[in-house]
Amino acid sequence: MSGLVTYLVGDGRHNEHTEPHLVAGDNALMAWYDDAELSRDSGLAIARHLDRPHKQLGVEVKGGHVWHASLSLRAEEGIKTDAEWNAIATDFVAAMGFDDNDGTKAPCRWVAVRHGLSKAGNDHVHIAVNLVREDGTKASTHLDYVRAQNAARALEVKHGLELLESAQGERATRGYSPAEQAKVEARSALLAQRKYEAHAEKSGGGVTPWHQLDPRERQTRISAEVRLNAPRNDLARKVRACASASESEAEFVRRLRRSGVVVRPRYADGQTDVITGYSVAAKPAAGERPIWYGGGHMGRDLTLPRLRAEWPDSPTGAMDAAAEWNAAKRNRRPVARGRESAEPDPELWDRYTAELGELHETLRSVPLDDRDTWARVARQTSGAFAAWSIAVEDVPGDLAAASDELAKSAQTYRGNTKPEMAGRVSAGGAAMLLASAVRGGQGTAAQAAMLRQLMNLTGAVYDAARAAQQARHAENLATEVRERLRNVRDALPPAAGTTLTTTAPAARTAESLVSREFISEAVQEAMDKINRAEENRRKGPGSPLPSTIEPTRPRTGTTPSPDRGPER
């Protein structure tokens, strides 16, 4: 307890703690300290008081008697008063069962500490609880993660806070552990600075230098790069790309191995031909162990049952897949050769671009409450961008960021259910071609046409999110993804002899888009900016695509550390 409280009243890891004080908690502590600014000595005194039931009664709690949680608001929600935080923290502790339960139990000793905004500008409080009650009984922590989330959802309603959209939409993405963030933060800070300075140079001056940026804006940019460069996210992108580009489970396994991923299956008990799950890892450096991530730990849409819903189910296919899984486990050559090893026919670009248009038209009749279909479309579109990113981006860039944002729409709670959408039109063919974009295809014109159709699908996902009253998620799609894809389009060199102008058919195309608010600007830019040949030929630092189609270069990544566990 002393370590926790002295940290909360100290300077913080980045000197972000200012004016630490209590806003709620044990009655005696609130009477002694009220809202006075706390020092290390007062923090130690608070910790001794909180610890007294544990120390004097000698009660040990399995896993530790100190319980800690933070309640945080988005920076955009503004700043609450101490009185408001007092009410929120008191209600939270009661919801967790740490109070006296209306006089039926001895209470736990606890405090809520407030110490200024976080690095990202979030107003928040920390709650420290001694799980040994005043009478020596122990407070229950059974399912405390779930209970804490349920309590937070109830507090959002009671106190008029922003509601968590992902809970309403029954979706959630995996969080990032401090170890994962710390491992890539230094590299991400450098990448963020390089991208910012490249943008400043391209803008021709008048941009605030990196080191003079507001610290919160700088940290926001670094955090975005951390998300892109986390090893787990990089693996998830590869898995999603390979799954979207594959026509069968066996092809999926072969594509994973060709992408440089180490693969191992999980078998049913006592079986070697029944695969129930899988794990993947980046190839470790010499002398290091691989760090394994299960499909469900990378994304809710990447579990094997959900991936299998996209592939034909037949005894022959199951046998072929089992053979490839076993070969991967034993590090042997693939059992068969599939289309992943062949150059795609250039004529397929027109066919699969048309299929994307057909899928876009089909989505007009899909009900907004058919979450499985919308999640499926989001995952496939995300997979297409991921495949393109892996083919052409040396480090995760704009295509990877667009893929990650779209993937959030695919992270639904519900398990393997068949979409209600009529037909089986998908974006899988586009993902297969984009995975090979760096090796061939019909050039810039074909890629630009496919990009526009993928943007149409993104616009449809945006419309569905907005209609489902997920305003924040829709805003992220309409800003983050649009800006990223604008950079991609800018980086595509114009096709030889091609001039795009605003014509009546182009206008009709813009009218036919599901979300004109999202797409119309991008369509106009497609016509205006591709004509600016001289500007587009210059591939500035950080540009997501090469100015010419050339062989794939090895991607840089973060090598795992040997002191991490064998599986995450």
C-alpha positions in Angstrom: 0.0 0.0 0.0 2.8 2.4 0.8 4.4 1.9 -2.7 1.0 2.6 -4.4 0.1 5.7 -2.4 3.5 7.3 -2.5 3.5 6.9 -6.3 0.0 8.4 -6.5 1.1 11.5 -4.5 4.5 11.7 -6.2 5.6 13.2 -9.5 4.6 10.3 -11.7 6.6 8.6 -14.4 6.6 11.7 -16.6 6.2 14.4 -14.0 2.5 14.6 -14.9 1.2 14.5 -11.3 0.3 17.9 -10.0 -1.4 19.0 -6.8 -2.2 15.4 -5.6 -5.1 15.4 -3.1 -7.9 13.3 -1.8 -11.4 13.6 -3.3 -13.1 10.7 -1.5 -12.5 7.8 0.9 -12.2 6.7 4.5 -14.0 9.2 6.8 -11.0 9.7 9.1 -8.6 10.4 6.2 -11.0 12.9 4.6 -11.3 14.7 8.0 -7.5 14.8 8.4 -6.5 15.8 4.9 -9.6 17.2 3.2 -8.4 18.7 -0.1 -4.9 19.6 1.1 -2.0 18.9 -1.3 -0.3 15.7 -0.3 3.5 15.0 0.1 5.4 11.8 0.4 5.2 11.9 4.2 1.4 12.4 4.1 1.2 9.6 1.5 3.1 7.2 3.9 0.7 8.2 6.7 -2.3 7.5 4.5 -0.9 4.2 3.5 -0.3 3.2 7.2 -3.9 4.1 8.1 -5.3 2.1 5.1 -3.1 -0.9 6.0 -3.9 -1.1 9.7 -6.6 -3.8 9.5 -4.3 -6.0 7.4 -1.3 -5.4 9.7 -3.0 -5.6 13.1 -5.3 -8.5 12.4 -2.7 -10.4 10.4 -5.1 -11.4 7.6 -3.5 -12.4 4.4 -5.3 -12.2 1.0 -4.3 -14.5 -1.8 -2.9 -12.4 -4.6 -2.4 -9.4 -2.3 -4.6 -7.2 -0.1 -4.2 -4.0 -2.2 -6.8 -3.3 -4.8 -6.2 -0.5 -7.3 -8.3 0.9 -10.1 -8.4 4.2 -12.1 -11.5 5.9 -13.4 -10.7 8.1 -16.4 -12.6 10.4 -18.8 -11.6 11.1 -22.4 -9.9 14.4 -22.8 -12.8 15.7 -24.9 -15.2 15.2 -22.0 -13.5 18.0 -20.1 -12.7 18.3 -16.4 -14.9 17.4 -13.4 -14.9 19.1 -10.0 -13.7 17.4 -6.8 -17.3 17.1 -5.7 -18.3 15.3 -8.9 -15.4 12.9 -8.6 -16.3 12.3 -4.9 -19.8 11.2 -6.0 -18.5 9.0 -8.8 -15.8 7.3 -6.7 -18.2 6.7 -3.8 -20.7 5.1 -6.1 -18.1 3.0 -7.7 -16.8 1.6 -4.4 -20.3 0.9 -3.3 -21.0 -0.9 -6.6 -17.8 -3.0 -6.1 -19.1 -4.1 -2.6 -16.2 -2.4 -0.7 -18.4 -0.2 1.5 -20.5 -1.3 4.5 -23.4 -2.5 2.3 -26.0 -0.3 4.2 -24.6 -1.3 7.6 -24.6 -5.1 7.0 -20.8 -5.4 6.7 -17.6 -3.9 8.0 -16.3 -1.4 5.4 -13.0 -1.5 3.7 -10.6 1.4 4.1 -10.1 3.2 0.8 -9.2 6.6 -0.8 -9.6 8.2 -4.1 -6.6 10.3 -5.2 -6.7 13.0 -7.8 -3.4 14.4 -9.2 -4.0 16.3 -12.4 -4.4 15.2 -16.0 -2.7 12.2 -17.6 -0.1 12.5 -20.4 -3.0 12.3 -22.9 -5.0 15.0 -21.1 -7.5 12.7 -19.4 -9.1 13.8 -16.1 -9.0 10.8 -13.8 -8.9 9.5 -10.2 -7.1 6.5 -8.6 -8.9 4.3 -6.1 -6.8 2.4 -3.6 -8.6 -0.2 -1.4 -7.5 -2.5 1.5 -9.4 -5.7 0.8 -9.2 -6.7 4.6 -12.3 -5.2 6.2 -12.3 -3.5 9.5 -13.4 -6.7 11.3 -10.8 -8.9 9.5 -13.1 -10.4 6.9 -12.1 -10.3 3.3 -13.8 -8.3 0.5 -14.7 -10.4 -2.6 -12.8 -9.8 -5.8 -14.6 -12.5 -7.7 -15.0 -11.3 -11.3 -13.9 -7.9 -10.3 -12.9 -7.0 -13.9 -16.4 -7.6 -15.2 -18.0 -6.0 -12.1 -15.8 -2.9 -12.5 -16.9 -2.6 -16.2 -20.5 -3.0 -15.3 -20.2 -0.4 -12.5 -18.6 2.0 -15.0 -21.4 1.6 -17.5 -24.0 2.3 -14.7 -22.0 5.4 -13.6 -21.9 6.8 -17.1 -25.7 6.9 -17.1 -26.2 8.1 -13.5 -23.7 10.9 -13.7 -24.4 12.0 -17.3 -21.0 10.9 -18.7 -20.2 9.8 -22.2 -21.5 6.3 -22.8 -19.0 3.6 -23.9 -20.1 3.0 -27.5 -18.3 -0.3 -27.9 -20.5 -1.7 -25.0 -23.6 -0.6 -26.8 -22.4 -2.0 -30.0 -21.3 -5.3 -28.3 -17.7 -5.0 -29.5 -14.4 -4.6 -27.9 -10.7 -4.6 -28.9 -7.8 -5.9 -26.8 -5.9 -3.5 -24.6 -2.2 -3.0 -24.5 -0.1 -4.0 -21.5 2.4 -1.6 -20.1 5.2 -4.0 -21.2 4.0 -4.0 -24.8 3.7 -0.2 -24.8 7.1 0.4 -23.2 8.8 -1.9 -25.6 7.8 0.1 -28.7 7.4 3.6 -27.3 10.9 4.8 -28.0 10.8 3.6 -31.6 7.3 4.9 -32.1 8.4 8.3 -30.8 11.0 8.5 -33.5 8.6 7.4 -36.2 6.0 9.9 -35.1 8.6 12.7 -35.2 9.8 11.7 -38.7 6.3 11.6 -40.1 5.4 14.9 -38.5 8.6 16.6 -39.9 8.0 15.0 -43.3 4.5 16.5 -43.3 5.9 19.9 -42.2 8.4 19.8 -45.0 5.8 18.9 -47.6 3.5 21.7 -46.3 6.3 24.2 -47.1 6.7 25.8 -43.7 4.5 27.5 -41.1 4.2 24.3 -39.0 5.1 24.2 -35.4 8.4 22.3 -34.8 8.1 18.9 -33.2 9.8 19.9 -30.0 7.5 22.9 -29.6 4.3 21.0 -30.0 1.9 20.9 -27.1 3.0 17.8 -25.0 -0.5 16.3 -25.2 -0.6 16.5 -29.0 2.9 15.0 -29.2 1.9 12.2 -27.0 -1.3 11.5 -29.0 0.9 11.1 -32.1 3.3 8.8 -30.3 0.4 6.7 -28.9 -1.0 6.2 -32.4 2.4 4.9 -33.6 2.6 2.6 -30.5 -0.7 1.0 -31.5 0.6 0.5 -35.1 4.0 -0.9 -34.1 3.0 -3.2 -31.2 4.1 -6.7 -32.1 0.7 -8.2 -31.4 -1.0 -5.7 -33.8 1.5 -6.4 -36.5 0.8 -10.1 -36.2 -3.0 -9.5 -36.1 -2.6 -7.5 -39.4 -0.8 -10.4 -41.0 -3.3 -12.9 -39.9 -6.3 -10.8 -41.0 -4.6 -10.2 -44.4 -3.9 -13.9 -44.9 -7.4 -14.9 -43.8 -9.1 -12.4 -46.2 -6.9 -13.5 -49.1 -7.5 -17.2 -48.7 -10.2 -19.4 -50.2 -9.6 -22.3 -47.8 -8.1 -23.0 -44.4 -5.1 -24.9 -45.9 -4.3 -21.8 -48.1 -4.6 -19.7 -44.9 -1.9 -21.7 -43.2 0.4 -21.6 -46.2 0.0 -17.8 -46.6 0.8 -17.3 -42.9 4.0 -19.2 -43.3 4.9 -17.4 -46.5 4.5 -14.1 -44.6 7.2 -15.0 -42.1 4.9 -16.0 -39.3 5.7 -19.0 -37.0 2.5 -21.1 -36.7 1.4 -23.8 -34.3 -2.0 -25.5 -34.1 -4.0 -26.4 -30.9 -5.4 -29.9 -31.1 -8.5 -31.4 -29.6 -7.6 -33.7 -26.6 -5.9 -36.9 -27.8 -6.2 -35.9 -31.5 -3.7 -34.9 -34.1 -6.1 -34.3 -37.0 -8.7 -32.1 -35.2 -7.5 -28.5 -34.8 -9.5 -26.3 -32.5 -7.3 -23.2 -32.5 -3.9 -21.8 -33.3 -1.2 -19.5 -32.1 1.3 -17.3 -34.1 4.6 -15.6 -33.3 7.0 -13.4 -35.1 10.3 -15.2 -36.1 12.6 -14.7 -33.1 16.2 -13.5 -33.3 18.9 -16.1 -32.8 18.9 -17.4 -29.2 15.5 -15.9 -28.4 12.2 -17.6 -27.8 9.1 -16.8 -29.9 6.3 -15.0 -28.1 3.0 -16.7 -29.0 -0.3 -15.0 -29.4 -3.6 -17.0 -29.7 -6.0 -15.9 -32.4 -8.5 -14.6 -29.8 -5.8 -12.6 -28.1 -5.1 -10.7 -31.3 -8.7 -9.9 -32.1 -12.1 -11.3 -31.4 -12.6 -11.8 -35.2 -9.5 -13.9 -35.5 -10.4 -17.0 -33.6 -10.3 -20.1 -35.7 -14.1 -20.8 -35.6 -14.8 -17.3 -36.9 -12.3 -17.6 -39.6 -13.7 -20.9 -40.7 -17.1 -19.4 -41.2 -15.7 -17.8 -44.4 -14.3 -21.0 -46.0 -16.1 -24.0 -47.5 -16.7 -26.8 -45.0 -15.9 -30.3 -46.4 -14.1 -33.5 -45.2 -11.5 -33.0 -47.9 -10.8 -29.4 -47.0 -10.5 -30.4 -43.3 -8.0 -33.1 -44.2 -6.0 -30.7 -46.3 -6.0 -28.1 -43.5 -4.9 -30.6 -40.9 -2.0 -31.7 -43.1 -0.8 -28.1 -43.5 -1.2 -27.4 -39.7 0.9 -30.5 -38.9 3.5 -29.5 -41.4 3.7 -26.0 -39.8 4.0 -27.5 -36.3 6.9 -29.7 -37.4 8.5 -26.9 -39.5 8.3 -29.0 -42.7 7.6 -27.8 -46.2 4.0 -27.1 -47.1 2.1 -30.3 -48.2 0.6 -28.7 -51.3 1.1 -25.6 -53.5 -1.9 -23.3 -54.0 -2.7 -20.0 -55.7 -0.6 -18.2 -53.0 2.5 -19.3 -54.9 1.3 -18.2 -58.3 1.2 -14.8 -60.0 -2.4 -13.6 -60.2 -3.9 -13.0 -63.6 -3.8 -9.2 -64.3 -7.4 -9.5 -65.7 -8.6 -10.4 -62.2 -8.3 -6.7 -61.2 -11.3 -5.8 -63.2 -13.3 -8.8 -61.9 -12.6 -8.3 -58.2 -13.1 -4.5 -58.5 -16.5 -5.2 -59.9 -17.2 -7.7 -57.1 -16.4 -5.0 -54.6 -18.9 -2.7 -56.3 -21.5 -5.6 -56.2 -20.9 -6.0 -52.5 -21.3 -2.3 -52.0 -24.7 -2.4 -53.8 -25.8 -5.5 -51.8 -25.1 -3.7 -48.5 -27.9 -1.3 -49.3 -30.5 -3.9 -48.3 -28.7 -5.2 -45.2 -30.5 -4.3 -42.0 -28.6 -2.1 -39.6 -29.2 -4.6 -36.8 -27.5 -7.4 -38.7 -24.2 -6.8 -36.8 -22.7 -10.1 -38.1 -22.8 -8.9 -41.7 -21.4 -5.5 -40.9 -18.7 -7.0 -38.8 -17.9 -9.4 -41.7 -17.6 -6.6 -44.2 -15.5 -4.5 -41.9 -13.1 -7.5 -41.3 -12.8 -8.2 -45.0 -12.2 -4.6 -45.9 -9.7 -4.3 -43.1 -8.0 -7.5 -44.3 -7.7 -6.0 -47.9 -6.0 -2.9 -46.5 -3.8 -5.1 -44.3 -2.7 -7.2 -47.3 -1.8 -4.1 -49.2 0.1 -2.7 -46.2 2.2 -5.8 -45.8 3.0 -5.8 -49.5 4.2 -2.2 -49.8 4.9 -0.6 -46.4 8.3 -1.1 -44.9 6.9 -0.1 -41.5 3.2 0.1 -40.6 1.8 3.3 -42.1 -1.4 4.8 -43.5 -2.7 1.5 -44.9 -2.0 -0.3 -41.6 -3.7 2.5 -39.6 -6.8 2.3 -41.9 -6.9 -1.5 -41.5 -6.7 -1.2 -37.7 -9.5 1.3 -37.4 -11.8 -0.8 -39.6 -10.9 -3.9 -37.6 -12.5 -2.3 -34.5 -15.9 -2.8 -36.2 -15.3 -6.5 -36.5 -14.5 -7.1 -32.8 -18.0 -8.3 -31.8 -18.8 -10.2 -28.6 -20.9 -12.8 -30.3 -19.4 -15.9 -31.6 -19.6 -17.8 -34.8 -23.0 -16.9 -36.5 -23.8 -16.9 -40.2 -24.4 -13.5 -41.7 -27.9 -12.8 -43.0 -26.5 -11.1 -46.2 -27.7 -12.8 -49.3 -25.0 -14.3 -51.5 -21.3 -14.8 -50.7 -19.8 -11.8 -52.4 -16.8 -10.7 -50.5 -13.6 -8.6 -50.5 -11.4 -11.7 -50.4 -10.4 -11.5 -54.1 -9.3 -7.9 -53.6 -7.2 -8.9 -50.6 -5.6 -11.7 -52.7 -4.6 -9.2 -55.4 -3.5 -6.5 -53.1 -1.3 -9.0 -51.3 0.5 -9.3 -54.7 0.2 -5.6 -55.7 3.9 -5.0 -55.3 4.7 -7.9 -57.7 2.3 -7.1 -60.6 -1.2 -6.2 -61.4 -2.5 -3.7 -63.9 -0.6 -0.7 -62.4 -1.8 2.5 -60.9 -5.2 2.7 -62.6 -6.3 -0.7 -61.4 -5.1 0.0 -57.9 -6.8 3.4 -57.8 -10.1 1.9 -59.0 -9.9 -0.8 -56.3 -9.0 1.7 -53.7 -12.1 3.7 -54.5 -14.3 0.7 -54.1 -12.7 -0.2 -50.8 -13.4 3.4 -49.7 -17.0 2.8 -50.7 -17.2 -0.2 -48.4 -15.6 1.8 -45.6 -18.2 4.5 -46.2 -20.9 1.9 -45.8 -19.4 0.7 -42.5 -19.3 4.3 -41.4 -23.0 4.8 -42.3 -23.9 1.7 -40.3 -22.0 3.0 -37.3 -23.6 6.4 -37.5 -27.1 4.9 -37.9 -26.4 2.7 -34.8 -25.7 5.9 -32.9 -22.0 5.1 -32.5 -21.0 8.7 -33.2 -17.5 8.5 -31.9 -16.6 5.3 -33.8 -18.2 6.8 -37.0 -16.2 10.0 -36.5 -13.0 8.0 -36.2 -13.8 6.2 -39.5 -14.7 9.5 -41.2 -11.5 11.3 -40.1 -8.8 8.8 -39.3 -9.5 6.4 -42.2 -10.3 9.2 -44.7 -7.1 11.1 -44.0 -5.0 7.9 -44.2 -6.5 6.8 -47.5 -6.1 10.3 -48.9 -2.3 10.0 -48.2 -2.4 6.6 -50.0 -4.1 8.1 -53.0 -1.7 11.0 -53.1 1.2 8.5 -53.2 -0.1 6.6 -56.1 1.7 7.7 -59.3 -0.6 8.5 -62.2 -1.0 5.9 -64.9 0.8 6.8 -68.1 -1.4 8.8 -70.4 -4.3 8.9 -67.9 -6.2 12.1 -67.2 -9.2 12.1 -64.9 -11.8 14.8 -65.2 -15.1 15.4 -63.5 -17.7 14.0 -65.8 -21.3 13.1 -65.6 -20.6 9.4 -64.9 -18.2 10.4 -62.1 -20.9 12.6 -60.7 -23.3 9.7 -60.8 -20.8 7.5 -59.0 -20.5 10.1 -56.2 -24.3 10.2 -56.0 -24.5 6.4 -55.6 -22.2 6.2 -52.6 -23.8 5.0 -49.4 -22.2 7.9 -47.4 -21.7 11.0 -49.4 -20.6 12.8 -46.3 -17.7 10.4 -46.0 -16.8 9.7 -49.6 -17.6 12.7 -51.7 -14.4 14.6 -50.7 -12.3 11.5 -51.4 -13.9 11.0 -54.9 -13.2 14.6 -55.8 -9.6 14.3 -54.7 -9.2 11.2 -56.8 -10.0 13.2 -59.9 -8.1 16.3 -59.0 -5.0 15.0 -57.4 -4.1 12.1 -59.7 -3.7 14.8 -62.4 -1.0 16.4 -60.4 1.6 14.2 -61.8 4.7 16.1 -60.7 3.6 16.2 -57.1 2.5 12.6 -57.0 5.8 11.4 -58.4 7.7 12.7 -55.4 7.7 10.0 -52.8 8.4 11.9 -49.6 9.6 10.3 -46.3 6.9 8.3 -44.7 4.8 7.9 -47.9 2.8 4.7 -47.7 3.4 3.5 -51.3 6.5 3.3 -53.6 6.5 5.5 -56.6 7.1 2.4 -58.7 6.1 -1.2 -58.4 9.1 -3.1 -57.1 9.9 -6.2 -55.1 8.8 -6.4 -51.5 11.6 -5.4 -49.1 11.9 -7.0 -45.6 9.7 -5.2 -43.1 11.3 -4.0 -39.9 9.8 -5.1 -36.6 10.3 -5.4 -32.9 12.1 -8.6 -31.9 10.7 -10.3 -28.8 12.6 -10.3 -25.6 13.8 -13.5 -24.0 12.6 -12.6 -20.6 8.9 -12.6 -21.7 6.7 -15.6 -21.2 6.2 -18.2 -23.9 2.6 -17.2 -24.6 0.6 -14.1 -24.3 
